Amino acid sequence: MAEISLKEPSDLWWQEIPGLKDVPESDFLSWKWQLKKSYKSLPKIEEALKGKVPTEFFADVQDALQKVPMNIRITPYIFSLIDWKRPYEDPLRLQFLPVGSQLLPDHPECMSDSLAEDVDSPVPLLTHRYPDKVLFLPLATCPVYCSYCTRSRIIGGSTESKKKSTYGARPKAWEPAFKYIESNPHIKDVVISGGDSYLLQPKQIRDIGERLLAIPHIKRFRYATKGLAIGPMKIMSDPDWLDELTYVNVMAKQKGVEVAIHTHFSHPNEITGITRDAAQILFKRGITVRNQAVLQKGVNDSKSTMHKLTCWLADLNIRPYYVYMHDMVPGCEHLRTTLSKAIEIEQDLIGRTAGFNVPKFVCDLPGGGGKRPVTSFMKYENGVSEWEAPGVRPGHIFKYYDPLQGKNIS
């Protein structure tokens, strides 16, 4: 495997974008600047590209925005990493900016809450599916809006096709979730997601951590964020946030509790010298970082791309953890792959590097069956796979459907 060759801040690569040509390195490396200057509308994107992309492309984006459930929100960092000379093929553009000509009709079995998170919610902001683990959603905002978001029903603000009640971090609203966790001694593991933990205030990072550390039966918790992939400069330019995360990690270790960051790289082009610097800081502070990617058509559904992503992350001390089958949510049919493709890529990765650096490919079963290894299906015929999840719902059969354009489903 070749050495990592990364874009460095000194390259000033973002200045190749007309709208960013005068942005100095000091601004670009500021997380506050990244948030303030994020692209949130198509007119702003058109203005930033200024003739770099044909006008027909923007009409194509406008067509998509009338149909998909997610709004636009892209950091200048990610925006600058897109190859605007070939926007239709670029794997980063595919993830963050849809075009109508690539959309496909939703699968008949798609659901806005494909994973039944709302069904398994005993109190607001909490999903309890696995006996010893809960999912805590303290906010429903993110620094970027991904086209493939599994929670597009609540994240990204209302669109022409989807009305939502997106919420920010409201500590008073968290109390029922904390009380539920405190009253259930079987719960040992908490995923702090949303939304995105990157947008929690430093004090909120500490408050959540201290509250969980005060519960004797909690043994593990992780802050979930795509932040390292879309704005790694936060680790260097927001010392208060980093210090509070470090404080929680130190206190947790003293109690024998594991704390980690679960992040979300899906393509090697999301990795730069800024990523390396951020990852090294977290590593030196003893903070575990794991990655969870989503398998997406045209993004990372090739053996070479996934191998490169896996190796680069491992070299940055970011542990490849999961690769998910794309959830069956609206507006994403063009990004989904077949189960057989996932199995093919996983089998190719095994043996190419150390086993602990090979991510597990999983299908998070529609209807709330939880995550299952892609090779653990009971039956797989004509693009329809059947699964059991005895630890979640004994005796129930769950089904996952390949995209219609990938298989002839009778």
Phi, psi and omega per residue, in radians:
M1 nan 2.289 -3.104
A2 -1.171 2.710 3.079
E3 -1.076 2.636 3.089
I4 -1.143 2.236 3.057
S5 -2.043 1.874 -2.967
L6 -1.960 2.633 2.951
K7 -1.235 2.281 -3.142
E8 -1.847 2.592 3.120
P9 -0.930 -0.591 -3.135
S10 -1.125 -0.285 3.099
D11 -1.287 -0.310 -3.135
L12 0.892 0.697 -3.024
W13 -1.069 -0.515 -3.087
W14 -1.150 -0.371 -3.118
Q15 -1.252 -0.091 3.024
E16 -1.305 -0.274 3.064
I17 -1.474 2.174 -3.086
P18 -0.878 -0.752 -3.111
G19 -1.289 -0.148 -3.135
L20 -2.067 0.180 -2.990
K21 -1.146 -0.399 -3.111
D22 -1.857 0.166 -3.103
V23 -1.411 2.065 3.136
P24 -1.319 2.853 -3.132
E25 -1.014 -0.666 -3.104
S26 -1.068 -0.677 3.093
D27 -1.253 -0.815 -3.065
F28 -1.058 -0.550 -3.112
L29 -1.546 0.152 3.086
S30 -1.714 2.175 3.119
W31 -1.141 -0.655 3.115
K32 -1.075 -0.705 3.107
W33 -1.149 -0.736 3.127
Q34 -1.014 -0.788 3.132
L35 -1.146 -0.786 -3.095
K36 -1.101 -0.639 -3.039
K37 -1.722 0.183 -3.134
S38 -1.036 2.552 -3.135
Y39 -1.479 2.089 -3.054
K40 -2.129 0.089 3.137
S41 -2.654 2.728 3.125
L42 -1.144 -0.718 3.093
P43 -1.005 -0.657 3.115
K44 -1.160 -0.634 3.111
I45 -1.200 -0.749 3.092
E46 -1.040 -0.756 3.139
E47 -1.101 -0.704 -3.102
A48 -1.183 -0.576 -3.067
L49 -1.549 -0.436 2.961
K50 0.643 1.177 3.065
G51 1.473 -0.039 3.131
K52 -1.293 -0.407 -3.101
V53 -2.234 2.436 3.133
P54 -1.024 2.565 -3.111
T55 -1.079 -0.452 3.134
E56 -1.083 -0.522 3.134
F57 -1.115 -0.737 -3.112
F58 -1.182 -0.613 3.059
A59 -1.113 -0.637 3.113
D60 -1.136 -0.725 3.091
V61 -1.114 -0.775 -3.138
Q62 -1.033 -0.685 3.102
D63 -1.069 -0.736 -3.131
A64 -1.167 -0.710 -3.073
L65 -1.127 -0.333 3.076
Q66 -1.400 -0.166 -3.018
K67 -2.077 -0.553 -3.020
V68 -1.499 2.764 -3.090
P69 -1.503 0.011 -3.091
M70 -2.001 2.451 3.009
N71 -1.395 -3.137 3.066
I72 -1.634 2.298 2.877
R73 -2.748 1.926 -3.063
I74 -2.339 2.236 3.080
T75 -1.212 2.595 3.055
P76 -0.969 -0.549 3.118
Y77 -1.019 -0.949 3.135
I78 -1.178 -0.708 3.132
F79 -0.974 -0.687 -3.093
S80 -1.323 -0.300 3.141
L81 -1.542 -0.143 3.086
I82 -1.308 2.398 3.077
D83 -1.449 1.684 -3.044
W84 -1.346 -0.059 3.022
K85 -1.363 -0.369 3.118
R86 -2.458 1.099 -3.021
P87 -1.122 -0.511 -3.102
Y88 -1.200 -0.527 -3.100
E89 -1.682 -0.281 -2.991
D90 -1.114 2.257 -3.061
P91 -1.206 -0.412 3.102
L92 -1.412 -0.729 3.072
R93 -1.010 -0.703 3.137
L94 -0.996 -0.575 -3.075
Q95 -1.406 -0.466 -2.943
F96 -2.138 -0.254 -3.076
L97 -2.464 1.745 -3.060
P98 -1.334 2.729 3.015
V99 -2.220 2.464 -3.055
G100 -1.073 -0.599 -3.078
S101 -1.191 -0.272 3.133
Q102 -1.765 -0.193 -3.133
L103 -1.204 2.598 3.074
L104 -2.192 2.724 3.094
P105 -1.023 2.471 3.101
D106 -1.050 2.539 3.040
H107 -1.081 2.485 -3.138
P108 -0.976 -0.428 -3.105
E109 -1.687 0.104 -3.137
C110 -1.228 2.658 -3.122
M111 -2.484 2.547 -3.138
S112 -1.116 -0.608 3.055
D113 -1.961 1.160 -3.025
S114 -0.996 -0.598 -3.065
L115 -1.612 0.099 3.103
A116 0.990 0.668 3.114
E117 -1.153 -0.665 3.133
D118 -1.209 -0.573 3.132
V119 -1.141 -0.681 -3.106
D120 -1.657 0.577 -3.126
S121 -1.851 1.794 -3.108
P122 -1.292 -0.484 3.067
V123 -2.472 2.806 -3.133
P124 -0.979 2.496 3.046
L125 1.275 0.206 -3.090
L126 -2.384 2.350 2.990
T127 -2.041 2.262 -3.139
H128 -2.181 1.792 -3.114
R129 -2.019 -1.013 3.065
Y130 -1.279 2.508 -3.074
P131 -0.946 -0.659 -3.021
D132 -1.911 0.215 -3.084
K133 -2.411 2.499 3.041
V134 -2.243 2.717 3.053
L135 -1.879 2.095 -3.106
F136 -1.904 2.206 -3.074
L137 -2.036 1.406 -3.044
P138 -1.278 -0.223 3.100
L139 -2.714 2.836 -3.111
A140 -2.209 0.594 3.090
T141 -2.123 2.671 -3.092
C142 -2.417 2.716 3.071
P143 -1.298 -0.332 2.960
V144 -2.392 2.755 3.047
Y145 -1.964 2.000 -3.108
C146 -1.485 2.383 -3.140
S147 -1.067 -0.466 -3.030
Y148 -1.723 0.297 -3.025
C149 -1.027 2.246 3.119
T150 -1.278 -0.328 -3.131
R151 -1.907 0.604 3.134
S152 -1.096 -0.218 3.095
R153 -1.220 -0.397 -3.103
I154 -2.190 -0.308 -3.034
I155 -1.844 2.555 3.016
G156 1.744 0.026 3.134
G157 1.282 2.824 -3.123
S158 -1.157 2.509 3.093
T159 -2.171 -3.118 3.124
E160 -1.118 -0.444 -3.088
S161 -1.835 -0.155 -3.039
K162 -2.593 2.133 3.041
K163 -1.606 2.388 -3.068
K164 -2.382 2.845 3.035
S165 -2.079 1.133 -3.130
T166 -1.118 2.453 -3.102
Y167 -2.258 2.570 3.051
G168 -1.574 -3.035 -3.134
A169 -1.266 2.040 3.133
R170 -2.233 1.613 -3.035
P171 -0.899 -0.630 3.139
K172 -1.116 -0.529 -3.134
A173 -1.326 -0.196 -3.110
W174 -1.425 -0.284 -2.980
E175 -0.998 -0.772 3.113
P176 -1.041 -0.627 3.123
A177 -1.149 -0.805 3.127
F178 -1.088 -0.726 -3.137
K179 -1.149 -0.654 3.095
Y180 -1.099 -0.794 3.124
I181 -1.079 -0.768 -3.128
E182 -1.075 -0.589 -3.044
S183 -1.544 -0.019 -3.122
N184 -2.090 1.632 -3.056
P185 -1.156 -0.234 3.105
H186 -1.316 -0.310 -3.123
I187 -1.370 2.129 3.137
K188 -2.091 -0.238 -2.937
D189 -2.335 2.274 -3.139
V190 -2.236 2.237 3.013
V191 -1.751 2.104 3.139
I192 -1.723 1.812 -3.005
S193 -2.275 -2.394 -3.139
G194 2.760 -2.179 0.413
G195 0.913 -2.978 -2.973
D196 -2.415 2.235 -3.123
S197 -1.095 -0.346 3.089
Y198 -1.001 -0.518 -3.073
L199 -1.613 0.039 2.963
L200 -1.254 2.444 3.075
Q201 -1.189 2.691 3.130
P202 -0.877 -0.778 3.132
K203 -1.087 -0.599 -3.137
Q204 -1.244 -0.598 3.035
I205 -1.030 -0.820 3.137
R206 -1.179 -0.793 -3.070
D207 -1.068 -0.778 3.113
I208 -1.112 -0.792 -3.141
G209 -1.058 -0.819 -3.128
E210 -1.136 -0.657 -3.137
R211 -1.125 -0.731 3.129
L212 -1.233 -0.652 3.141
L213 -1.192 -0.341 3.118
A214 -1.436 -0.105 -3.136
I215 -1.671 1.981 -3.001
P216 -1.001 -0.583 -3.051
H217 -1.504 -0.043 3.091
I218 -1.421 2.137 -3.108
K219 -1.958 -0.291 -3.087
R220 -2.649 2.463 2.883
F221 -2.671 2.694 -3.078
R222 -2.405 2.467 3.046
Y223 -1.617 2.063 -3.105
A224 -1.636 2.253 3.140
T225 -2.719 2.429 2.974
K226 -1.490 0.026 -2.994
G227 -0.926 -0.738 -3.113
L228 -1.071 -0.480 -3.134
A229 -1.467 -0.530 -3.021
I230 -1.974 -0.105 3.123
G231 -2.891 1.065 -3.077
P232 -1.117 -0.338 -3.128
M233 -1.118 -0.255 3.083
K234 -1.036 -0.630 -3.104
I235 -1.101 -0.544 3.119
M236 -1.620 -0.457 -2.978
S237 -1.947 0.037 3.059
D238 -2.215 1.274 -3.040
P239 -1.078 -0.549 -3.136
D240 -1.123 -0.767 3.127
W241 -1.099 -0.811 -3.135
L242 -1.117 -0.708 -3.124
D243 -1.155 -0.658 3.127
E244 -1.216 -0.673 3.064
L245 -1.095 -0.746 3.118
T246 -1.098 -0.739 3.109
Y247 -1.014 -0.833 3.136
V248 -1.061 -0.728 -3.128
N249 -1.112 -0.739 3.128
V250 -1.138 -0.813 3.132
M251 -1.083 -0.666 -3.141
A252 -1.121 -0.784 -3.140
K253 -1.061 -0.642 3.119
Q254 -1.143 -0.455 3.127
K255 -1.668 -0.035 -3.096
G256 1.323 0.452 3.133
V257 -1.881 2.412 3.135
E258 -1.576 2.270 3.039
V259 -2.108 2.453 -3.132
A260 -2.575 2.848 2.905
I261 -1.809 2.296 2.981
H262 -1.900 2.013 -3.071
T263 -1.981 -2.936 -2.803
H264 -2.677 1.268 2.988
F265 -1.622 2.361 3.096
S266 -2.064 -0.175 -3.126
H267 -2.625 2.523 -3.141
P268 -1.019 -0.484 -3.112
N269 -1.169 -0.189 3.064
E270 -1.414 -0.098 -3.049
I271 -1.793 2.208 3.124
T272 -2.320 -3.098 3.066
G273 -1.093 -0.468 3.085
I274 -1.196 -0.681 3.069
T275 -1.030 -0.838 -3.131
R276 -1.004 -0.797 -3.108
D277 -1.124 -0.721 3.127
A278 -1.151 -0.769 -3.136
A279 -1.098 -0.660 -3.135
Q280 -1.168 -0.668 3.094
I281 -1.090 -0.817 3.140
L282 -1.102 -0.692 3.137
F283 -1.119 -0.765 3.140
K284 -1.150 -0.474 3.103
R285 -1.517 0.068 3.067
G286 1.323 0.390 -3.112
I287 -1.678 2.086 3.133
T288 -1.254 2.339 3.096
V289 -2.199 2.226 3.078
R290 -2.116 2.681 -3.114
N291 -2.006 2.460 3.048
Q292 -2.230 1.944 3.140
A293 -1.741 2.840 3.013
V294 -2.014 2.245 3.124
L295 -1.272 2.112 -3.059
Q296 -2.337 2.388 3.138
K297 -1.118 2.273 3.129
G298 1.414 -0.104 -3.140
V299 -1.856 -1.037 -3.052
N300 -2.501 0.394 -3.082
D301 -1.574 0.729 3.036
S302 -2.307 2.643 -3.122
K303 -1.078 -0.753 -3.068
S304 -1.161 -0.724 -3.135
T305 -1.157 -0.782 -3.111
M306 -1.196 -0.608 3.090
H307 -1.131 -0.778 3.135
K308 -1.103 -0.805 3.132
L309 -1.037 -0.809 -3.116
T310 -1.053 -0.824 -3.093
C311 -1.201 -0.716 3.138
W312 -1.120 -0.762 3.125
L313 -1.081 -0.777 3.141
A314 -1.050 -0.691 3.134
D315 -1.179 -0.367 3.098
L316 -1.652 0.164 -3.107
N317 1.098 0.543 2.973
I318 -1.877 1.968 -2.991
R319 -1.319 2.044 3.015
P320 -1.078 2.156 -2.971
Y321 -2.043 -1.094 -3.138
Y322 -2.223 2.621 2.808
V323 -2.195 2.055 -3.064
Y324 -1.585 2.465 2.790
M325 -1.100 2.499 -3.136
H326 -1.122 2.282 3.117
D327 -1.172 2.691 -3.072
M328 -1.545 1.217 -3.129
V329 -1.947 2.776 -3.064
P330 -1.085 2.617 3.031
G331 1.370 0.187 -3.000
C332 -2.197 0.140 -3.041
E333 -1.035 -0.570 -3.121
H334 -1.224 -0.273 -3.115
L335 -1.749 -0.185 -3.066
R336 -1.384 2.663 3.106
T337 -2.108 3.004 3.096
T338 -1.443 2.720 3.062
L339 -1.073 -0.662 -3.138
S340 -1.099 -0.593 3.091
K341 -1.136 -0.740 3.117
A342 -1.076 -0.766 -3.140
I343 -1.108 -0.738 -3.135
E344 -1.050 -0.793 -3.113
I345 -1.220 -0.719 3.130
E346 -1.091 -0.764 -3.125
Q347 -1.115 -0.573 3.105
D348 -1.210 -0.606 -3.125
L349 -1.238 -0.607 -3.078
I350 -1.095 2.213 -3.138
G351 1.645 -0.185 3.124
R352 -1.474 -0.346 3.139
T353 -2.676 3.083 -3.124
A354 -1.006 2.493 -3.061
G355 -0.979 -0.624 -3.107
F356 -1.274 -0.159 3.067
N357 -1.818 0.136 3.060
V358 -1.662 2.033 -3.138
P359 -1.173 2.632 3.052
K360 -1.522 2.178 3.087
F361 -1.485 2.196 -3.027
V362 -2.328 2.728 2.994
C363 -2.006 2.056 3.058
D364 -1.469 1.861 -2.862
L365 -1.162 2.289 3.046
P366 -0.998 2.440 -3.141
G367 1.602 0.031 3.034
G368 1.652 0.493 3.120
G369 -1.432 -0.224 -3.122
G370 1.481 -3.085 -3.040
K371 -1.444 2.303 3.099
R372 -2.301 2.444 3.061
P373 -0.951 2.473 -3.038
V374 -1.105 -0.323 3.131
T375 -1.632 0.078 -3.018
S376 -1.726 0.242 3.121
F377 -1.122 2.702 3.049
M378 -1.440 -0.644 -3.029
K379 -2.657 2.479 3.141
Y380 -2.574 1.755 -3.104
E381 -2.432 2.428 3.068
N382 0.910 0.639 3.076
G383 1.406 0.110 3.119
V384 -2.045 2.145 3.117
S385 -1.906 2.525 3.134
E386 -2.081 2.470 -2.979
W387 -2.434 2.687 2.939
E388 -1.994 2.649 3.076
A389 -2.405 1.287 -3.010
P390 -1.067 -0.480 3.132
G391 -1.363 -0.217 -3.102
V392 -1.928 -1.001 3.120
R393 -2.406 1.504 -3.114
P394 -0.988 2.385 3.068
G395 1.469 -0.111 -3.121
H396 -1.651 2.481 3.097
I397 -1.814 2.167 3.102
F398 -1.834 2.611 -3.133
K399 -2.209 2.406 2.993
Y400 -2.099 2.439 -3.048
Y401 -2.007 2.230 3.005
D402 -1.077 2.738 3.054
P403 -1.056 2.539 -3.058
L404 -1.085 -0.567 -3.131
Q405 -1.340 -0.150 -3.110
G406 -1.671 -0.420 -3.115
K407 -2.472 2.676 2.997
N408 -1.541 1.790 -3.075
I409 -1.658 2.125 -3.114
S410 -1.482 nan nan
